[in-house]
Amino acid sequence: MTNEKLITFLTNNFPGAKVAQGAQYPEMTAAANDLHSIALQLRQLPETAFDFLVCLSGVDFPEFLTVVYHLESTTLKHFLVLKVNTPDRVDPIIDTVSDIWPTAEFHEREAYDLLGIRFKDHPDLRRLFLDDNWGFPLRKDYIDDVHIVSR
């Protein structure tokens, strides 16, 4: 499916989401409480068939954190960038998608470890790289007491 056709399909089938052409791939921004349902549909619908989670990244913004999912349909040969904002940055929590795409399990652990984003119903949400004494070093408000940078 071309990017244009994919955008039209997503706009028609996910009216609560914002769909637009991104720099390279179509982008869809969904509400956090709709994430799991939308992700499952994106995987199961024959028109989308997003069977592979390529990458999951966390992004820190002043008001919230964002989780960005890069999805691929290996059978239909199209891509989608799915974005979900956490309800707030104090207690950032969204649903896991590890039951839909198993590759999400370690990606979500990394986002939790480095940004503090919690994934509800994750099968093994614990720190991946750092011990529990660390904060969340990829947050913009993180203070590194060891490597102080003068500004």
N, C-alpha and C positions, 0 to 999 in steps of 0.2 A: 504494500500500500504506500502511496506517495505521502509526503508530509502533509500536503493539502487535504487529501482524502482522510488521513488519520485525524487531523484537526477537526474536520467536519464531523467525523464519526464520534470523537470524544465530546465535542460540544453538544451534539444531539443526545448522547447517551449518559452524560454526566453533567446535567444542568447546574448543579451546585458548585462545580469546579470552574476555575478560570483556565482557559486554554488559549495558547498563542504560539506563534512560531518563535523559537529561540534562535540564538546565533547559529546553531547547527541542526538541532533537533526540535520537534514540537515539545512544548513545556506545558505541564498541567499542574496547577496549584490547588490542593484540596484542603478542606478543613481537617483538623486533627481527629475529630470524632468520627470522620468518614474514612479515615485512612485504610483500616483493615478491609472494610467492605469494598472499597474502590480497588485496592491492590488485588484482592481475590478475583474480582470481575476482570481486571486487566489480564490476569493470568488465564482465566477460564474461557472468556469470550473467544469464539473462533476468529472473529475479525481482528482482535488484538494479539492474542496468544503470546503475551510477554512471559516467556518461560525462563528467562535468565536475568538475574540481578547482577549487573556488571559491577556496580559500585554504589556505596552508600556513604555519604559525607555529611558532617555537621558543620553549620556555619553560624557564627555568633553575630547577632545584630543587637543594637541597643535595647530594644523592647522585648525581643524573643530570640529563640534559637530556631534554626531551620534545619530540617533533615532533607537531603537531596538524594533521590534514587535514580540511577541511570539504568533503564530497563531495555532489554533487547528481545525481540522475537527471533529466535534462531531459525524458525521455519518460514516466517513471512518476511524476514530481512528488513525490519524497521525498528526504530529506536524511539524512546520517550524519556524525557526528564520529568519526574514527578517530584513536587516539592510540598512539604508540609511544615507549617510553623507550629512551634509548641505554644500552648496557651499562655505561658509566661516564662520568664527566665529564672525566676526564683525556684520553682519546682517543675523543671521541664520533663514532662512525661507524655509519651505517645505509645500507641500499640506496637507490638512487635509484628514483623512480617516474616519472621524466621520459619513459621509454619507454612508459609506460601513459597518462599524462596530460601532454602536451607543455607545458602551462602550469606544470608543476612545475619546469621548467628554471630559470627566473628566481627563483621562490620559494625553491628550494634554494640558489641562489647567495646570496640575501639572508641565509638562515639560516646559511650558512657564513661570510659576511662579518661578521655582527654577533654570532654566538654560537660560531663555530668548529665547527659540526657538519659533518662531512664526509659526502658521499653517494657511496658506492661505485658505480662505473661511470657516474657523471655524465659527459655528453659534453663539458662545458666548465666544470669547477669551478674558478673563479677569483673573486677579490674583485670585487664589483659596485660598491661605493661608495668604499671606502677602499683605500689602498695597503698593500703588504705590511709596512710598518713599524708599523702599528697592531696593537693587540691585538684583543680581541673585546668591544666596548663595551657590549653588552647582558648580559654575564655579571655576576652579582652580585659576583664577586671582582675585577672590572676596576678598576684604579687609573688615574685620569685625572690625569696630572702637570701638566696645564695649568690645569684648572679644579678646584682643590682645594676641597672642601667640608668645613668643620669640623663635627665631630659632637659 
